[in-house]
Structures are given as C-alpha cells and as structure tokens.
Amino acid sequence: MSKLKANTFKKYFVAYLYPTLWAAVIFLFSAQESLPGFSVSLYEFIFKKSAHMFVFAVLYLLLVRAYQQTSDQSNENNKKNYLYPIVICLLYALIDELHQSVVPGRHATFRDIGYDTLGISTALLYQLKLI
C-alpha cells in the first residue's frame, strides 16, 4: 500500500472510529431484552425517550466531526457537512428499530424514530447556534 493510501486510510479510520463505536453502543442497548427503568411509567417514558434523543444527537455530532475531518470541503458551512450525517443517522435510526423488532421482548415503533430525529435536529440547531 502506498504511503498516500495508508495516510488516507488512517485519516478515515481515526475520523470514523468514534461514530462507529457509538453506533455499536446503540446496537448493544437495542439488543437488550429489557432496559432498566423507573417504577413510575411517566418517569420511564421521559427517561427512555430522552435517551433516544441523546444517543442520536451524539451520533450526529460525531458523524459531523468525522465528515468534516475527511471532507475536501474547506467551507465549514457547506450543507453537505450537515446533510450527509443527518441521512446516515436517520438510516441508522431505521435500522435500529428494525433490529429491535427481532429482539425478544422489544418492539419497533416509528415514534422512536421520531425521538431519534428530534435528537438529531436539536444537535443540528445547537451546532448552527440557533438554540
């Protein structure tokens, strides 16, 4: 492998290592038959939906960082810097729900994809300094 290819591979590997590890954490939580919760259903609902928003907001921010590190785009405000990570996160949210549909004791809902999207959107608005 040439030096240039090795450096490019290392650049991509390092940039996408953290988003990949975070996606693995999401996958592991999705693979659990049941997740810890509270005895009061309202608290459990708020906790679990907040967790959906949090983990996907973090995934989005990690993907934006990785994309910016590996992109040839010098303009930090380029729409692609935001669009590609959003699309990847939304696809992963869908895949995560499909995964949950085959885990015993879990079920998939479009509502959860909505909470994932809310987390992604909140991170985007924060990044754009709109909130």
C-alpha positions, -999 to 999 in steps of 0.1 A, spaced: 0 0 0 14 34 -10 21 60 17 -7 82 4 -32 54 6 -21 44 40 -24 80 52 -59 83 37 -70 51 53 -56 62 87 -74 95 83 -108 79 76 -103 52 102 -95 76 130 -122 100 120 -150 74 118 -138 52 148 -158 72 174 -191 73 155 -187 36 147 -181 28 184 -211 49 194 -233 32 169 -221 -1 184 -232 11 219 -266 20 204 -268 -15 189 -259 -32 222 -286 -13 240 -311 -22 213 -301 -59 217 -312 -60 254 -345 -77 261 -354 -50 286 -337 -19 297 -336 -5 332 -364 19 340 -384 35 368 -414 22 387 -434 52 376 -443 49 340 -441 87 333 -405 88 345 -397 57 325 -412 73 294 -393 105 298 -360 87 306 -362 63 276 -373 90 251 -346 114 264 -321 85 259 -332 81 223 -327 118 217 -293 119 235 -277 89 218 -287 101 183 -277 137 190 -242 124 200 -241 101 169 -249 130 147 -223 153 162 -196 125 159 -205 120 123 -204 157 115 -169 158 131 -158 128 111 -172 141 79 -155 175 83 -122 158 91 -123 137 59 -141 160 35 -122 180 9 -147 208 15 -129 238 30 -161 257 37 -173 247 72 -209 259 65 -212 237 34 -247 220 35 -231 186 28 -213 188 62 -248 186 78 -268 167 53 -247 135 50 -245 129 88 -283 136 90 -290 110 63 -267 84 79 -283 90 114 -318 86 100 -309 54 82 -293 41 114 -324 50 134 -345 30 110 -320 1 111 -320 3 149 -358 -1 150 -357 -30 126 -331 -46 148 -353 -41 179 -382 -58 160 -363 -91 161 -351 -88 197 -373 -108 221 -391 -85 245 -386 -54 223 -407 -39 196 -401 -13 169 -420 19 167 -420 48 143 -424 71 173 -389 61 184 -375 72 151 -393 105 157 -375 109 190 -342 100 173 -349 126 147 -357 152 174 -323 145 190 -306 149 156 -325 181 149 -317 195 184 -279 188 178 -281 205 144 -298 236 157 -273 238 185 -244 234 160 -259 262 138 -261 283 170 -299 286 166 -305 274 201 
